[in-house]
């Protein structure tokens, strides 16, 4: 049997705002998830990710804003009528019920015919790779199997939008990695419109068609993983992905960026006024070290397996450079020069007055 969702939907939220006890949790958030697309909500705890899911599901009501599924405002609809699925971090399985009973519980509540419900439970257990485990109880399952049961329990109702709230947070690193691959393959195979909440940058990069970066209840940037990594809309967005170097320097009359302490000078990737003070983002892996009597000194060295992370100092400033461990090693205290790939540099206005712009594509 092959599971097919009856209809995957387009989700659009506009101007969504929510406060709890006078404290803003969400401030004027707008985004659209296209049919079959997976969008991750990424940000630190308390930034509004889970609140967004609860508003869409109907578990909370927005103070301002609209939630539309295929163009229909669902604000007046009950939770069941919205037909969206929400998978939480905690599996919340009924311990006294078998896997089959747990998965079919939502169908029973909806009053579905027993024979049809049984067919759909059997079908979805095969989809998530749990065939043969229908008669087991939750305490007889591994963490990954329990997570699949929770996912199957949601999918069996054939939701128009699937939402997952940090579903792998309780799993160990190896199992998390396997479950990410499983979920992405399943989501693409079934064509599910999906919102995925995470605070893990690597998880968002691996899973997403687009990433919505959130901070303090606001949407900072919505874009593809590649664009957000290489062209962040603000230093705040850049800092959420690894540990980028953010250096302040100036532009020359010819449009070049100059950072005197590390002896960097290259053509700016974006237009900038001549003589302006600007900040540049340089990813550690985009920089190269040259064995020359340069302006920087190797002050730190950290072996990471595939790569080596160097810390350089020059005139009281620091720069991180990450290089393949197969390259010749530089020594602590060695003087070096630094070079970079022009395409890897990304400019911002000066850090002291940097706003948080939002880019949406």
C-alpha positions in Angstrom: 0.0 0.0 0.0 1.2 3.5 -0.8 0.1 6.4 1.4 -1.1 9.5 -0.3 -2.0 12.8 1.4 -5.4 13.9 0.2 -4.3 17.4 -0.4 -1.2 19.4 0.6 -1.8 23.1 1.2 -0.4 26.6 0.9 0.0 28.2 4.3 0.2 32.0 4.6 0.5 34.0 7.9 0.4 37.7 7.8 1.1 40.3 10.5 0.9 37.6 13.3 1.2 39.2 16.7 0.8 37.6 20.1 1.5 38.7 23.7 1.2 36.8 27.0 0.6 39.0 30.1 1.7 42.1 28.3 5.0 40.5 27.1 5.3 40.2 23.3 5.9 36.7 22.1 5.4 37.3 18.4 5.6 40.7 16.6 4.2 41.2 13.1 5.4 37.9 11.6 4.5 37.2 8.0 5.6 34.2 5.9 4.3 31.8 3.3 4.9 28.0 3.0 4.3 26.7 -0.5 2.6 23.3 -1.1 5.1 20.6 -0.5 7.7 22.9 0.9 9.6 22.5 4.2 10.3 25.7 6.0 12.3 25.7 9.3 11.7 28.2 12.0 15.2 28.7 13.5 16.1 30.7 16.6 17.0 30.6 20.3 14.5 29.6 23.0 11.8 32.2 23.6 12.0 33.7 20.1 8.4 32.8 19.1 8.9 29.6 17.1 6.6 27.3 19.2 4.1 30.1 19.6 3.8 30.4 15.8 3.0 26.7 15.6 0.4 26.9 18.4 -1.3 29.8 16.7 -1.5 28.0 13.3 -2.9 24.9 15.0 -5.5 26.9 16.9 -4.2 26.1 20.4 -3.8 29.9 20.9 -5.5 32.8 19.3 -3.5 35.7 17.8 -3.9 39.2 19.0 -3.5 40.5 15.5 -2.9 39.0 12.1 -4.3 36.3 9.8 -3.7 32.6 9.2 -4.8 31.3 5.8 -4.7 27.8 4.4 -5.2 27.7 0.7 -6.6 31.2 0.9 -9.2 30.5 3.6 -8.8 32.4 6.9 -9.0 29.7 9.6 -9.3 32.0 12.6 -12.9 31.0 13.3 -12.2 27.2 12.7 -11.8 24.7 15.5 -8.6 22.7 15.9 -10.0 19.6 14.2 -11.5 21.6 11.3 -8.1 23.2 10.5 -6.8 19.7 9.8 -3.2 20.5 10.6 -0.9 18.1 12.4 1.4 19.0 15.3 4.2 16.7 16.5 5.8 17.8 19.8 9.2 17.2 21.3 7.7 14.9 23.9 6.0 11.9 22.3 3.0 11.9 24.7 2.2 8.3 23.8 -0.4 6.4 25.8 1.6 3.9 27.7 -1.3 1.5 28.2 -2.0 1.4 24.4 -0.2 -0.6 21.7 1.5 1.2 18.8 -1.5 0.4 16.6 -4.0 1.9 19.2 -1.8 5.0 19.7 -1.6 5.7 15.9 -5.3 5.1 15.4 -6.5 7.2 18.4 -7.1 10.3 16.4 -9.2 8.4 13.8 -11.2 6.9 16.6 -12.0 10.3 18.0 -13.0 11.4 14.6 -15.5 8.5 14.4 -13.9 6.9 11.4 -15.2 3.4 10.4 -13.2 0.7 12.3 -12.3 -1.2 9.1 -11.1 2.0 7.3 -9.2 3.2 10.4 -7.4 -0.2 10.6 -6.5 0.0 7.0 -5.1 3.5 7.4 -3.1 2.6 10.5 -1.6 -0.4 8.8 -0.7 1.8 5.8 1.0 4.5 7.7 2.9 2.1 9.9 4.4 0.8 6.7 5.2 4.3 5.5 7.2 5.1 8.6 8.9 1.7 8.8 7.1 0.3 11.8 5.4 -2.6 10.2 5.6 -5.6 12.5 5.6 -3.4 15.7 1.8 -2.7 15.8 1.2 -4.9 18.9 4.1 -3.5 21.0 3.7 -1.0 23.8 5.7 2.3 24.0 8.0 0.9 26.8 9.1 -1.8 24.3 10.3 0.8 21.7 13.5 2.7 21.2 13.6 6.5 21.2 13.6 6.6 17.4 10.7 4.2 17.1 8.6 6.2 19.6 9.3 9.3 17.5 8.1 7.5 14.4 4.9 6.4 16.3 4.3 10.1 17.2 4.8 11.1 13.6 2.6 8.2 12.3 -0.2 9.3 14.7 -0.2 12.7 13.1 0.2 11.6 9.5 -2.6 9.0 9.7 -5.1 11.9 9.9 -3.8 13.2 6.6 -3.1 16.8 7.7 -3.0 19.6 5.1 0.0 21.1 7.0 2.5 19.1 9.1 4.2 21.0 11.9 7.0 19.6 14.1 8.2 21.3 17.3 11.8 20.2 17.9 10.8 16.6 17.5 14.4 15.2 17.7 15.6 17.1 20.8 15.4 14.1 23.1 17.4 11.8 20.8 21.1 11.2 20.9 23.3 12.8 18.2 23.6 9.7 16.0 19.9 8.9 16.1 19.0 12.6 15.4 21.1 12.5 12.3 19.3 9.3 11.1 15.9 10.8 11.9 16.7 13.9 10.0 17.4 11.9 6.9 14.3 9.8 7.4 12.0 12.8 7.9 13.3 14.7 4.9 13.0 11.7 2.6 9.4 11.1 3.9 8.4 14.7 3.6 9.6 14.9 0.0 8.1 11.6 -1.0 4.7 12.5 0.4 4.9 16.1 -0.7 3.9 17.5 2.7 3.7 21.2 3.4 5.8 21.3 6.6 6.9 23.8 9.3 9.8 22.5 11.4 10.9 24.2 14.6 14.5 23.9 15.7 17.3 25.8 17.4 19.9 23.7 15.7 21.5 25.5 12.7 22.9 22.3 11.1 19.4 20.7 11.4 17.8 23.6 9.7 20.4 23.7 6.9 20.0 19.9 6.2 16.2 19.7 6.2 14.9 23.0 4.8 13.9 24.4 1.4 13.9 27.7 3.2 14.8 28.9 6.7 12.9 31.6 8.7 15.4 33.1 11.2 13.7 34.4 14.3 14.8 36.5 17.2 12.8 38.1 20.0 9.5 37.4 18.4 10.5 38.9 15.0 11.3 37.4 11.6 14.8 38.5 10.7 15.2 36.8 7.4 13.4 34.2 5.2 15.5 32.6 2.5 17.2 29.4 1.2 19.9 27.9 3.4 22.6 28.8 0.9 21.5 32.5 0.7 21.2 32.9 4.5 24.6 31.3 5.1 26.4 33.4 2.4 24.3 36.5 2.3 22.8 37.1 5.8 20.5 40.1 6.2 22.2 41.2 9.4 25.1 40.3 11.8 22.5 38.7 14.1 21.5 36.3 11.3 25.2 35.7 10.5 26.0 34.8 14.1 23.3 32.1 14.1 25.3 30.0 11.6 28.6 29.0 12.9 31.0 31.6 14.3 31.7 34.1 11.5 34.4 36.8 11.6 32.8 40.2 11.7 35.4 42.9 11.1 34.9 46.6 10.8 36.9 48.5 8.2 36.6 51.1 5.5 36.0 51.4 1.8 38.4 53.1 -0.6 37.5 55.5 -3.3 37.8 52.5 -5.7 35.2 50.5 -3.8 37.6 48.1 -2.1 37.3 47.0 1.5 40.3 47.6 3.7 41.1 46.1 7.2 44.5 47.4 8.2 45.2 45.2 11.2 45.1 41.9 9.3 46.3 43.5 6.0 43.1 42.6 4.1 42.1 44.5 1.0 39.8 43.2 -1.7 36.9 44.3 -4.0 33.7 44.6 -2.0 31.0 42.2 -3.1 28.3 44.8 -2.8 28.1 48.5 -3.6 29.3 50.7 -0.7 29.9 54.4 -0.5 33.6 55.3 -0.9 35.2 56.1 2.4 32.4 54.5 4.4 32.9 52.6 7.6 31.5 49.1 7.1 31.5 45.6 8.6 32.4 42.6 6.6 31.5 39.0 7.4 34.2 36.4 6.6 33.5 32.8 7.2 36.5 31.0 8.8 36.6 28.4 6.0 36.8 31.1 3.4 40.1 32.4 4.6 43.6 31.2 3.7 46.8 31.4 5.6 50.1 32.2 3.9 53.5 31.3 5.4 54.8 34.9 5.3 56.1 37.4 7.7 52.6 39.0 7.8 50.8 41.1 10.3 49.0 38.3 12.2 50.3 35.8 14.8 48.8 32.3 15.4 47.6 32.5 19.0 45.3 29.4 19.1 45.1 26.1 17.3 42.3 23.5 17.7 42.3 20.2 15.9 38.7 19.3 14.8 39.4 16.1 12.8 38.7 17.1 9.2 39.8 20.7 9.9 42.1 22.8 12.1 40.7 26.0 13.6 43.3 28.7 14.0 42.9 31.9 16.0 45.0 34.8 14.8 45.8 38.1 16.6 46.8 41.4 15.2 46.8 44.8 17.0 44.5 43.4 19.7 42.0 41.9 17.3 41.1 38.3 16.6 40.4 36.4 13.5 39.3 32.7 13.1 40.5 30.6 10.2 39.5 27.0 9.5 41.6 24.9 7.1 41.6 21.3 6.1 43.7 19.2 8.5 45.5 17.7 5.4 47.2 21.0 4.8 50.7 21.8 6.2 50.2 22.8 9.9 51.0 26.3 11.2 52.6 26.6 14.6 51.6 28.6 17.6 53.4 32.0 17.6 54.1 31.8 13.9 53.6 35.0 11.9 51.3 34.6 8.9 49.5 36.6 6.2 45.8 36.2 5.5 44.0 36.0 2.2 40.3 35.4 1.3 38.0 34.6 -1.5 36.3 37.8 -2.6 33.0 36.0 -3.2 32.9 34.8 0.4 32.9 38.3 1.9 29.6 40.0 2.8 29.3 43.6 3.8 27.0 45.3 6.4 26.7 48.9 7.6 28.9 49.6 10.5 28.3 47.3 13.5 27.7 50.1 16.0 24.5 51.2 14.1 23.5 48.0 12.5 19.7 47.4 12.3 18.0 44.0 11.7 16.7 44.1 8.1 14.4 41.3 6.9 14.9 39.8 3.5 12.2 37.7 2.0 12.2 35.7 -1.2 
